[in-house]
Every structure is written in C-alpha cells, then in structure tokens.
Amino acid sequence: MRIGLLSDIHANAHALVAVLTSAKRKNIEKLLCCGDYVGYYYEPDRVMKMMDDWDWVGIQGNHEVMLFDWMDGKNRDEVKSKYGSGISVAMEKLAVERLQALSQMPELVKFNINDKAVMLCHGSPWDSEMYVYPDSNSDTINRLFTHDPEFDLLVFGHTHHPVNWEQADRKIINPGSVGQPRDRKFGAAWAIWDSDTNDVMFCREEYDTKPVIEMCRQYDPEITYLVDVFGRT
C-alpha cells in the first residue's frame, strides 16, 4: 500500500491541492497526518473538506491546541501578534461539528498497517511541542528509537523540516510541511511510504503561492514572515 505522509498544512489550501493532486497521480491509498491543520493561513474549511475526501488518520498539533485555547478566551493577544489571524479565522470558518472533531483528536496514535506498527505524533512521543530538528543530537534521536521500541514507523512534524532516520529497518520520518516549509526549498513538502517495501520517498510540489500571499497581505500585512517563508513573492 502506498501511503501519503503529511504534516503542518496550516490552512494553506493551495498547497494541499498540489499535494493531493500529486497523491492521486501516484496512486496513494491512504493519508497519515501529524497535525496542525489550522493556524498561520486562512482556508481551514477547504483543507478539512479536502482531507475528508480521503481515507486518513490524523492527530492534533500545537496549533489545534491554540485553537481550543482561543475558544476558551486564552492567550488571544499573544497568538494574534506572534502567528497572525489564522486561528481567529479558523474559529470563524470551521463549523461547530468540525471544531468538536478536532478537539477529540488524540495527540498520539498507534496502529498497524500490513503488520507494521505505526506511530504518529506531532513533536515527539513524550512531548507534542518538542522540536526535533534534522541536526538534533544523537541522544535525542536515540531516545526517539528507544522511547517506544514497538514501532516500525514513527512519523512526526512540528519543525517543518524533513527528516529520515533509520535503525535496523525501523524508520523515523518527518515529511516536512505541506503549508509552510522552513528549509527554504520552494513547494509543498510531503512523503510517500510504501508499507509493502518499507521504502520512503520525499516529494515537493510546486504551486502558485500568489493567492496565499494576497490573503496574508489582507489579513496580516504586518507579519512579513508569513510571506517571506515561501521564498518567492
């Protein structure tokens, strides 16, 4: 089975369209997503609707937690000044049922595919907000492999940087970010895992960022990072 590995879509529907179009061409049968469907950008409703057209498994990310805090009236000024209007837009655009579904997602899931044990987390299995970068020290990487020795494939996100580590056929993968890659490589990042061969292929889909940039300038003109991170204007 060919499975798409996604993370950190961040309400960037144009990026997700590019990924899912490619996924259909590549005969992807299932999607696994490591959270952060909302935040930063402005089309969470389109993102979630597109995801629902697929067989998919997902977890919460830290931006979903921000969304729930926003619903409770917590940290609104801090979130708005640091991340922009994405969370408030999600509150406006997502139906109550969708908000409830997101709130019920777990922070970590374990399941089997083709007799392989799969684990999804956002930051790390023991801390959903921990940043594990490609240049993380060997102690951190070893802890990922030893924290729960039962997995064959561990998929995480949060850093927006792709990662591929392997020990004795056990894999740890960060597919990078669909909606906001931070490795300064243009395009929407994701990966494909073949559960039969255990091979992983990293993908990057080019798309027109101009509509997203126009929304950034409409909603958050003062937060230039939201545009600059794309690397093209």
C-alpha angles and dihedrals in degrees: 000000000000110000129189117226113207137171142166100020090163098194091296098142095174091059092047092051089057092049096046093045089054091044091057091050090050093051096244110180102188140017129219115195128191099205141261099109090155136044136068096035135051118241106072092141092059091045094054093044091054092048090053090060087069139062098252145160121206146170136204123273129201092267089060087054088051088052092053091047089050089053087055092049095251127144095347098147092046094049093046094049095045104036105019130229099320096105095047090047089052089054089053098043105038119083119237090251091054092049089052092049091051091048090054095053114110124239091229134021134187125196142144129254118182090344091306119123111231128192127190123196135154107225105356134326091259099038121028092199098048115119113225107184129190089256095048114139122266093252091061093046092048090050089056090055095043102037091081109008093187099080127097094187126027116187122190139162136177099110096067087223123114117242133184118184126163137185120178094335092314111122135204112194135183106185092198124237125313094197106030118016113192100194090086092245113130122242142038112306126216139135142227123225119196104208091196098054097022089229122146125206122190118218136194122195122200117217140162107277094183096095090050092048091050089054090049090054090048098048105025112015091156094059101073093173090076089066101030093058091067090065091219129072 
